[in-house]
Amino acid sequence: MTWFETKGTITYFETWAIAECPKDIMNYYGHWVYRTHHVKLNKPKFGSHISIIRGEDVDPERKIRFWGKYAHQPLTFAYSNEMGHNAEHYWLPVYSREMERLRTELGLPKDPPFGFHLTLGRIPH
């Protein structure tokens, strides 16, 4: 497994926080999914992204204090070249101390329920 480091930009929605990622990562690995598995992935709703917070309950006091704190700021993350997949999606594993810090400031566990991952796309059915 090889790890690569790059940057993303944090964006907040009502109950979600994501890191917008370079599109070339999603496009490159999506190309290899098609070449090796003959599957043309549907692009994710938020484009090339990492879900940091996915509608999880955040303590209201912490939300007032910290929600949006890092909006539009760059953050560094590392992603693996080993794609994961299930019956619905393809993704790349991700590691980021900055994402962990964002979650813990809001009183959430440092790792999200499905782990940090860069979504490559949805498998069409």
C-alpha positions in Angstrom: 0.0 0.0 0.0 1.3 3.4 -1.0 0.2 6.7 0.6 0.0 10.1 -1.1 -0.4 13.4 0.5 -2.5 16.3 -0.9 -4.8 19.1 0.2 -8.5 19.6 0.3 -10.9 22.5 1.3 -13.4 22.2 4.1 -17.0 23.0 3.4 -19.9 22.9 5.9 -23.6 22.2 5.2 -26.4 22.1 7.8 -25.4 18.7 9.3 -22.5 17.7 7.1 -18.8 18.7 6.8 -16.7 17.6 3.9 -13.3 18.1 2.5 -13.5 18.9 -1.2 -10.7 17.1 -2.9 -8.8 17.5 -6.2 -11.1 16.1 -9.0 -8.1 14.4 -10.7 -7.8 11.8 -7.9 -11.5 10.7 -8.4 -11.1 10.8 -12.2 -7.9 8.8 -12.2 -9.1 6.0 -9.9 -12.5 6.0 -11.6 -10.7 5.4 -14.9 -9.0 2.4 -13.3 -12.2 1.0 -11.9 -13.6 1.1 -15.5 -10.4 -0.5 -17.0 -10.1 -3.3 -14.4 -13.7 -4.0 -13.3 -15.7 -2.7 -16.4 -17.8 -0.5 -14.1 -18.5 3.2 -15.0 -19.1 4.9 -11.6 -21.7 7.5 -11.0 -20.0 10.6 -9.6 -20.7 11.4 -5.9 -23.3 14.0 -4.9 -20.7 16.3 -3.5 -18.1 15.6 -6.2 -14.6 14.5 -5.2 -14.8 14.6 -1.4 -14.2 13.1 2.0 -17.0 13.1 4.5 -15.8 14.4 7.8 -19.2 14.6 9.5 -22.2 12.8 8.1 -25.3 14.2 9.9 -24.1 13.1 13.3 -25.6 14.7 16.4 -23.3 17.4 17.7 -23.5 18.9 21.1 -25.4 22.2 20.6 -22.9 24.3 22.6 -20.0 22.9 20.7 -21.8 23.4 17.4 -22.3 27.1 18.2 -18.7 27.4 19.2 -16.9 25.3 16.5 -19.3 24.7 13.5 -17.9 26.5 10.5 -14.6 27.3 12.2 -12.5 25.9 9.3 -14.8 26.8 6.4 -13.0 27.2 3.1 -9.6 26.5 4.8 -7.2 24.0 3.2 -6.3 20.8 5.1 -3.8 18.1 4.4 -4.7 14.5 4.1 -3.1 11.3 3.0 -4.9 8.7 0.8 -4.0 5.2 -0.1 -3.8 3.8 -3.6 -5.7 0.6 -2.5 -9.3 1.0 -3.5 -12.0 -0.3 -1.3 -15.5 -1.2 -2.5 -18.7 -2.8 -1.6 -22.0 -3.5 -3.5 -22.6 0.3 -3.6 -19.4 2.4 -3.7 -15.7 2.6 -4.5 -13.4 4.6 -2.3 -9.8 5.3 -1.2 -8.8 5.1 2.5 -7.8 8.4 4.0 -5.9 9.6 7.1 -5.9 13.2 8.4 -5.0 14.5 11.9 -6.7 17.7 10.9 -10.0 15.9 10.2 -9.7 14.1 13.5 -9.2 17.4 15.3 -12.2 18.9 13.7 -14.4 16.0 14.9 -13.0 16.0 18.4 -13.6 19.7 18.8 -17.2 19.1 18.1 -17.3 16.3 20.7 -17.4 13.4 18.2 -15.1 10.4 18.1 -12.0 11.1 16.1 -13.0 8.5 13.5 -16.3 8.7 11.7 -18.5 5.5 11.6 -17.2 4.4 8.2 -13.7 5.7 8.6 -12.3 8.6 6.5 -12.4 7.8 2.8 -12.3 9.6 -0.5 -15.5 8.6 -2.3 -14.7 7.7 -5.9 -18.3 6.9 -7.0 -21.4 4.9 -6.8 -21.9 1.6 -8.7 -24.9 1.9 -11.1 -27.6 -0.7 -10.6 
